[in-house]
Amino acid sequence: MLGLLFEKPLHPYDMVATLRDREKHDSINIKYGSLYTVVRALERDGLIVGAGTVREGRYPERTLYEITPAGRVEFHDWLAELIGTPQQEFPQFLAGLSLLPGLPPAEAANLLEARAEKTRRPSGRVADPAGRAASGFLGGVRDRGRLPAHRFHRRAGLGPAAGRPHPQ
């Protein structure tokens, strides 16, 4: 919420609409049903404040919220920690990608394509961020018939294969 209000004042309904439009649920665990509870907590903690009300058509008045100076500091500190502090994460899909050279290339390509298809939205965009990243590897697998483990690991950003340095 602080990230949205960092951009401009919004009503909670507009926050939800913006989060959905930007498909933030693909990268952030969002519980849309608790949004108003979160807004009240942020206001109680002095991180956001009501910035006035607006009325559109026959809708009731809505309170617009804006981020406070304390909210800007909190957002900055949280984001800096999120970006700057490494966390050990173990997503299953990335574990599978790190071992992908263990599958025959055609099977690996078929499995990645099937994953992308399962997560494709009506817009045609793949909803799975990790799947979108992996789709870039399909060309290399298909074009060469195989992708050596060290090149796969380097391209995937997973470091040296089996702990060995990358060949030059």
PyRosetta script that sets phi, psi and omega in degrees:
from pyrosetta import init, pose_from_sequence

init()
pose = pose_from_sequence("MLGLLFEKPLHPYDMVATLRDREKHDSINIKYGSLYTVVRALERDGLIVGAGTVREGRYPERTLYEITPAGRVEFHDWLAELIGTPQQEFPQFLAGLSLLPGLPPAEAANLLEARAEKTRRPSGRVADPAGRAASGFLGGVRDRGRLPAHRFHRRAGLGPAAGRPHPQ")
pose.set_psi(1, -42.7)
pose.set_omega(1, -179.7)
pose.set_phi(2, -60.5)
pose.set_psi(2, -36.8)
pose.set_omega(2, 178.8)
pose.set_phi(3, -62.8)
pose.set_psi(3, -38.5)
pose.set_omega(3, 177.8)
pose.set_phi(4, -69.1)
pose.set_psi(4, -43.6)
pose.set_omega(4, -178.1)
pose.set_phi(5, -73.7)
pose.set_psi(5, -16.8)
pose.set_omega(5, 173.0)
pose.set_phi(6, -63.4)
pose.set_psi(6, -31.5)
pose.set_omega(6, -178.9)
pose.set_phi(7, -78.3)
pose.set_psi(7, -47.1)
pose.set_omega(7, -177.7)
pose.set_phi(8, -171.1)
pose.set_psi(8, 159.2)
pose.set_omega(8, 176.3)
pose.set_phi(9, -64.3)
pose.set_psi(9, 142.0)
pose.set_omega(9, -179.0)
pose.set_phi(10, -144.2)
pose.set_psi(10, 157.1)
pose.set_omega(10, 169.2)
pose.set_phi(11, -87.7)
pose.set_psi(11, 149.3)
pose.set_omega(11, -179.4)
pose.set_phi(12, -51.4)
pose.set_psi(12, -38.5)
pose.set_omega(12, 178.9)
pose.set_phi(13, -61.3)
pose.set_psi(13, -40.9)
pose.set_omega(13, 178.8)
pose.set_phi(14, -68.4)
pose.set_psi(14, -30.6)
pose.set_omega(14, 176.0)
pose.set_phi(15, -62.6)
pose.set_psi(15, -46.1)
pose.set_omega(15, 179.6)
pose.set_phi(16, -61.9)
pose.set_psi(16, -46.2)
pose.set_omega(16, -179.3)
pose.set_phi(17, -60.8)
pose.set_psi(17, -41.6)
pose.set_omega(17, 179.9)
pose.set_phi(18, -66.0)
pose.set_psi(18, -44.1)
pose.set_omega(18, 178.1)
pose.set_phi(19, -59.5)
pose.set_psi(19, -42.9)
pose.set_omega(19, 179.4)
pose.set_phi(20, -67.8)
pose.set_psi(20, -43.4)
pose.set_omega(20, 179.0)
pose.set_phi(21, -60.1)
pose.set_psi(21, -36.9)
pose.set_omega(21, -179.0)
pose.set_phi(22, -87.7)
pose.set_psi(22, 1.5)
pose.set_omega(22, 178.2)
pose.set_phi(23, 53.4)
pose.set_psi(23, 41.4)
pose.set_omega(23, -179.0)
pose.set_phi(24, -65.6)
pose.set_psi(24, -21.7)
pose.set_omega(24, 177.9)
pose.set_phi(25, -64.4)
pose.set_psi(25, -13.5)
pose.set_omega(25, 176.0)
pose.set_phi(26, -75.6)
pose.set_psi(26, -23.4)
pose.set_omega(26, -176.2)
pose.set_phi(27, -124.7)
pose.set_psi(27, -11.2)
pose.set_omega(27, -179.2)
pose.set_phi(28, -130.5)
pose.set_psi(28, 136.4)
pose.set_omega(28, 177.7)
pose.set_phi(29, -76.7)
pose.set_psi(29, 98.5)
pose.set_omega(29, -175.7)
pose.set_phi(30, -106.3)
pose.set_psi(30, 130.9)
pose.set_omega(30, 173.7)
pose.set_phi(31, -110.6)
pose.set_psi(31, 93.2)
pose.set_omega(31, -174.5)
pose.set_phi(32, -58.5)
pose.set_psi(32, -31.1)
pose.set_omega(32, -178.6)
pose.set_phi(33, -67.4)
pose.set_psi(33, -19.7)
pose.set_omega(33, -178.8)
pose.set_phi(34, -103.9)
pose.set_psi(34, 13.8)
pose.set_omega(34, -177.0)
pose.set_phi(35, -58.0)
pose.set_psi(35, -46.9)
pose.set_omega(35, -177.6)
pose.set_phi(36, -65.4)
pose.set_psi(36, -33.0)
pose.set_omega(36, 175.8)
pose.set_phi(37, -64.6)
pose.set_psi(37, -42.0)
pose.set_omega(37, 178.4)
pose.set_phi(38, -64.1)
pose.set_psi(38, -43.8)
pose.set_omega(38, 179.4)
pose.set_phi(39, -60.3)
pose.set_psi(39, -44.7)
pose.set_omega(39, 179.2)
pose.set_phi(40, -62.3)
pose.set_psi(40, -40.7)
pose.set_omega(40, 179.8)
pose.set_phi(41, -66.0)
pose.set_psi(41, -42.3)
pose.set_omega(41, 178.4)
pose.set_phi(42, -63.7)
pose.set_psi(42, -38.6)
pose.set_omega(42, 178.1)
pose.set_phi(43, -67.9)
pose.set_psi(43, -44.0)
pose.set_omega(43, 178.8)
pose.set_phi(44, -59.1)
pose.set_psi(44, -37.1)
pose.set_omega(44, -178.4)
pose.set_phi(45, -84.1)
pose.set_psi(45, 0.7)
pose.set_omega(45, 176.6)
pose.set_phi(46, 77.9)
pose.set_psi(46, 17.8)
pose.set_omega(46, -178.9)
pose.set_phi(47, -90.7)
pose.set_psi(47, -23.2)
pose.set_omega(47, 173.1)
pose.set_phi(48, -136.3)
pose.set_psi(48, 162.7)
pose.set_omega(48, -180.0)
pose.set_phi(49, -146.0)
pose.set_psi(49, 147.9)
pose.set_omega(49, 174.3)
pose.set_phi(50, -63.1)
pose.set_psi(50, 131.1)
pose.set_omega(50, -175.9)
pose.set_phi(51, -111.3)
pose.set_psi(51, 15.1)
pose.set_omega(51, -178.3)
pose.set_phi(52, 124.0)
pose.set_psi(52, 179.1)
pose.set_omega(52, -179.6)
pose.set_phi(53, -125.1)
pose.set_psi(53, 155.0)
pose.set_omega(53, 175.4)
pose.set_phi(54, -132.6)
pose.set_psi(54, 154.5)
pose.set_omega(54, 176.3)
pose.set_phi(55, -134.0)
pose.set_psi(55, 129.9)
pose.set_omega(55, 178.5)
pose.set_phi(56, -123.7)
pose.set_psi(56, 124.3)
pose.set_omega(56, 177.4)
pose.set_phi(57, 55.3)
pose.set_psi(57, -133.1)
pose.set_omega(57, -177.9)
pose.set_phi(58, -90.3)
pose.set_psi(58, 3.7)
pose.set_omega(58, 179.6)
pose.set_phi(59, -72.5)
pose.set_psi(59, 150.9)
pose.set_omega(59, 175.5)
pose.set_phi(60, -67.6)
pose.set_psi(60, 165.9)
pose.set_omega(60, 177.0)
pose.set_phi(61, -59.5)
pose.set_psi(61, 142.9)
pose.set_omega(61, 179.1)
pose.set_phi(62, -122.0)
pose.set_psi(62, 139.4)
pose.set_omega(62, 177.5)
pose.set_phi(63, -85.5)
pose.set_psi(63, 127.4)
pose.set_omega(63, 172.4)
pose.set_phi(64, -89.9)
pose.set_psi(64, 139.8)
pose.set_omega(64, 178.1)
pose.set_phi(65, -113.8)
pose.set_psi(65, 146.6)
pose.set_omega(65, 174.8)
pose.set_phi(66, -131.8)
pose.set_psi(66, 156.6)
pose.set_omega(66, -179.2)
pose.set_phi(67, -77.1)
pose.set_psi(67, 141.9)
pose.set_omega(67, 177.4)
pose.set_phi(68, -91.8)
pose.set_psi(68, 168.7)
pose.set_omega(68, 174.0)
pose.set_phi(69, -55.8)
pose.set_psi(69, -40.5)
pose.set_omega(69, 176.8)
pose.set_phi(70, -64.2)
pose.set_psi(70, -36.1)
pose.set_omega(70, 177.4)
pose.set_phi(71, -66.2)
pose.set_psi(71, -37.6)
pose.set_omega(71, 177.6)
pose.set_phi(72, -63.5)
pose.set_psi(72, -42.6)
pose.set_omega(72, 178.5)
pose.set_phi(73, -64.2)
pose.set_psi(73, -45.6)
pose.set_omega(73, 179.9)
pose.set_phi(74, -61.6)
pose.set_psi(74, -44.2)
pose.set_omega(74, 179.2)
pose.set_phi(75, -62.4)
pose.set_psi(75, -46.8)
pose.set_omega(75, 179.1)
pose.set_phi(76, -58.6)
pose.set_psi(76, -49.1)
pose.set_omega(76, -177.9)
pose.set_phi(77, -62.6)
pose.set_psi(77, -42.0)
pose.set_omega(77, 179.2)
pose.set_phi(78, -64.1)
pose.set_psi(78, -46.5)
pose.set_omega(78, -177.9)
pose.set_phi(79, -67.0)
pose.set_psi(79, -40.9)
pose.set_omega(79, 178.4)
pose.set_phi(80, -61.8)
pose.set_psi(80, -40.5)
pose.set_omega(80, 177.8)
pose.set_phi(81, -67.4)
pose.set_psi(81, -42.9)
pose.set_omega(81, -179.7)
pose.set_phi(82, -59.8)
pose.set_psi(82, -42.7)
pose.set_omega(82, -177.8)
pose.set_phi(83, -82.3)
pose.set_psi(83, -40.5)
pose.set_omega(83, -171.0)
pose.set_phi(84, -90.6)
pose.set_psi(84, -14.8)
pose.set_omega(84, -176.9)
pose.set_phi(85, -108.5)
pose.set_psi(85, 111.6)
pose.set_omega(85, 179.7)
pose.set_phi(86, -62.4)
pose.set_psi(86, 139.6)
pose.set_omega(86, 176.5)
pose.set_phi(87, -122.6)
pose.set_psi(87, 139.5)
pose.set_omega(87, 175.2)
pose.set_phi(88, -77.1)
pose.set_psi(88, 116.2)
pose.set_omega(88, -179.6)
pose.set_phi(89, -123.8)
pose.set_psi(89, 145.4)
pose.set_omega(89, -177.1)
pose.set_phi(90, -128.9)
pose.set_psi(90, 60.4)
pose.set_omega(90, 176.7)
pose.set_phi(91, -63.3)
pose.set_psi(91, 133.3)
pose.set_omega(91, -177.6)
pose.set_phi(92, -60.3)
pose.set_psi(92, -39.2)
pose.set_omega(92, -177.9)
pose.set_phi(93, -63.9)
pose.set_psi(93, -42.4)
pose.set_omega(93, 178.7)
pose.set_phi(94, -65.6)
pose.set_psi(94, -35.0)
pose.set_omega(94, 175.2)
pose.set_phi(95, -61.0)
pose.set_psi(95, -43.8)
pose.set_omega(95, 177.5)
pose.set_phi(96, -62.9)
pose.set_psi(96, -42.1)
pose.set_omega(96, 178.1)
pose.set_phi(97, -61.9)
pose.set_psi(97, -37.3)
pose.set_omega(97, -178.7)
pose.set_phi(98, -65.9)
pose.set_psi(98, -20.1)
pose.set_omega(98, -179.9)
pose.set_phi(99, -108.3)
pose.set_psi(99, 5.3)
pose.set_omega(99, -174.8)
pose.set_phi(100, -53.9)
pose.set_psi(100, -35.7)
pose.set_omega(100, 178.6)
pose.set_phi(101, -60.3)
pose.set_psi(101, -10.9)
pose.set_omega(101, 177.2)
pose.set_phi(102, -77.1)
pose.set_psi(102, -10.0)
pose.set_omega(102, 177.7)
pose.set_phi(103, -100.7)
pose.set_psi(103, 150.1)
pose.set_omega(103, 172.5)
pose.set_phi(104, -59.3)
pose.set_psi(104, 140.8)
pose.set_omega(104, -175.3)
pose.set_phi(105, -52.5)
pose.set_psi(105, -42.8)
pose.set_omega(105, -178.9)
pose.set_phi(106, -65.0)
pose.set_psi(106, -40.5)
pose.set_omega(106, 178.8)
pose.set_phi(107, -66.3)
pose.set_psi(107, -42.4)
pose.set_omega(107, 178.3)
pose.set_phi(108, -59.1)
pose.set_psi(108, -45.5)
pose.set_omega(108, 179.8)
pose.set_phi(109, -62.9)
pose.set_psi(109, -43.5)
pose.set_omega(109, 179.4)
pose.set_phi(110, -62.8)
pose.set_psi(110, -42.5)
pose.set_omega(110, 179.8)
pose.set_phi(111, -65.4)
pose.set_psi(111, -41.8)
pose.set_omega(111, 178.4)
pose.set_phi(112, -66.2)
pose.set_psi(112, -40.2)
pose.set_omega(112, 177.4)
pose.set_phi(113, -64.9)
pose.set_psi(113, -40.3)
pose.set_omega(113, 178.7)
pose.set_phi(114, -64.2)
pose.set_psi(114, -40.5)
pose.set_omega(114, 178.1)
pose.set_phi(115, -62.1)
pose.set_psi(115, -46.7)
pose.set_omega(115, 179.4)
pose.set_phi(116, -60.2)
pose.set_psi(116, -42.0)
pose.set_omega(116, -179.3)
pose.set_phi(117, -64.3)
pose.set_psi(117, -39.1)
pose.set_omega(117, -179.9)
pose.set_phi(118, -64.7)
pose.set_psi(118, -25.2)
pose.set_omega(118, -176.7)
pose.set_phi(119, -108.6)
pose.set_psi(119, 8.6)
pose.set_omega(119, -178.6)
pose.set_phi(120, -71.7)
pose.set_psi(120, 135.4)
pose.set_omega(120, 178.7)
pose.set_phi(121, -89.2)
pose.set_psi(121, 164.7)
pose.set_omega(121, 177.5)
pose.set_phi(122, -55.8)
pose.set_psi(122, -27.6)
pose.set_omega(122, 179.2)
pose.set_phi(123, -70.3)
pose.set_psi(123, -12.5)
pose.set_omega(123, -176.8)
pose.set_phi(124, 93.9)
pose.set_psi(124, -10.3)
pose.set_omega(124, -179.9)
pose.set_phi(125, -80.5)
pose.set_psi(125, 138.6)
pose.set_omega(125, 177.3)
pose.set_phi(126, -76.3)
pose.set_psi(126, 126.3)
pose.set_omega(126, -175.5)
pose.set_phi(127, -80.7)
pose.set_psi(127, -14.7)
pose.set_omega(127, -176.1)
pose.set_phi(128, -92.2)
pose.set_psi(128, 107.4)
pose.set_omega(128, -177.2)
pose.set_phi(129, -57.4)
pose.set_psi(129, -40.6)
pose.set_omega(129, 179.0)
pose.set_phi(130, -66.5)
pose.set_psi(130, -35.8)
pose.set_omega(130, 177.7)
pose.set_phi(131, -66.5)
pose.set_psi(131, -38.2)
pose.set_omega(131, 176.3)
pose.set_phi(132, -62.5)
pose.set_psi(132, -42.7)
pose.set_omega(132, -179.8)
pose.set_phi(133, -63.3)
pose.set_psi(133, -40.9)
pose.set_omega(133, -177.7)
pose.set_phi(134, -69.9)
pose.set_psi(134, -27.2)
pose.set_omega(134, -176.4)
pose.set_phi(135, -61.8)
pose.set_psi(135, -24.6)
pose.set_omega(135, 177.2)
pose.set_phi(136, -65.7)
pose.set_psi(136, -21.6)
pose.set_omega(136, -179.7)
pose.set_phi(137, -82.0)
pose.set_psi(137, -18.3)
pose.set_omega(137, -176.0)
pose.set_phi(138, -60.3)
pose.set_psi(138, -40.3)
pose.set_omega(138, -179.6)
pose.set_phi(139, -59.3)
pose.set_psi(139, -44.7)
pose.set_omega(139, -180.0)
pose.set_phi(140, -63.9)
pose.set_psi(140, -39.9)
pose.set_omega(140, 179.4)
pose.set_phi(141, -66.2)
pose.set_psi(141, -45.0)
pose.set_omega(141, -176.8)
pose.set_phi(142, -71.0)
pose.set_psi(142, -43.1)
pose.set_omega(142, -175.8)
pose.set_phi(143, -66.3)
pose.set_psi(143, -37.7)
pose.set_omega(143, -174.3)
pose.set_phi(144, -101.6)
pose.set_psi(144, -13.4)
pose.set_omega(144, -177.4)
pose.set_phi(145, 80.9)
pose.set_psi(145, -16.7)
pose.set_omega(145, 176.5)
pose.set_phi(146, -161.2)
pose.set_psi(146, 155.8)
pose.set_omega(146, 177.3)
pose.set_phi(147, -129.6)
pose.set_psi(147, 109.9)
pose.set_omega(147, -178.0)
pose.set_phi(148, -52.8)
pose.set_psi(148, 144.2)
pose.set_omega(148, -174.9)
pose.set_phi(149, -55.0)
pose.set_psi(149, -43.0)
pose.set_omega(149, -177.2)
pose.set_phi(150, -64.9)
pose.set_psi(150, -37.1)
pose.set_omega(150, 178.5)
pose.set_phi(151, -71.5)
pose.set_psi(151, -39.6)
pose.set_omega(151, 178.7)
pose.set_phi(152, -60.8)
pose.set_psi(152, -48.8)
pose.set_omega(152, -177.9)
pose.set_phi(153, -62.4)
pose.set_psi(153, -41.2)
pose.set_omega(153, 179.6)
pose.set_phi(154, -65.1)
pose.set_psi(154, -45.1)
pose.set_omega(154, -179.1)
pose.set_phi(155, -66.9)
pose.set_psi(155, -31.4)
pose.set_omega(155, 179.9)
pose.set_phi(156, -82.0)
pose.set_psi(156, -5.8)
pose.set_omega(156, -178.4)
pose.set_phi(157, 71.4)
pose.set_psi(157, 25.9)
pose.set_omega(157, -175.6)
pose.set_phi(158, -99.6)
pose.set_psi(158, 3.4)
pose.set_omega(158, 178.3)
pose.set_phi(159, 85.1)
pose.set_psi(159, -175.8)
pose.set_omega(159, -176.8)
pose.set_phi(160, -62.4)
pose.set_psi(160, 145.1)
pose.set_omega(160, 176.7)
pose.set_phi(161, -68.2)
pose.set_psi(161, 132.4)
pose.set_omega(161, 176.1)
pose.set_phi(162, 51.6)
pose.set_psi(162, 31.1)
pose.set_omega(162, 176.4)
pose.set_phi(163, 75.4)
pose.set_psi(163, 4.9)
pose.set_omega(163, 179.9)
pose.set_phi(164, -90.9)
pose.set_psi(164, 152.2)
pose.set_omega(164, 176.7)
pose.set_phi(165, -65.9)
pose.set_psi(165, 153.0)
pose.set_omega(165, 177.5)
pose.set_phi(166, -67.8)
pose.set_psi(166, 137.7)
pose.set_omega(166, 173.3)
pose.set_phi(167, -64.4)
pose.set_psi(167, 147.5)
pose.set_omega(167, 179.8)
pose.set_phi(168, -84.3)
pose.dump_pdb("model.pdb")
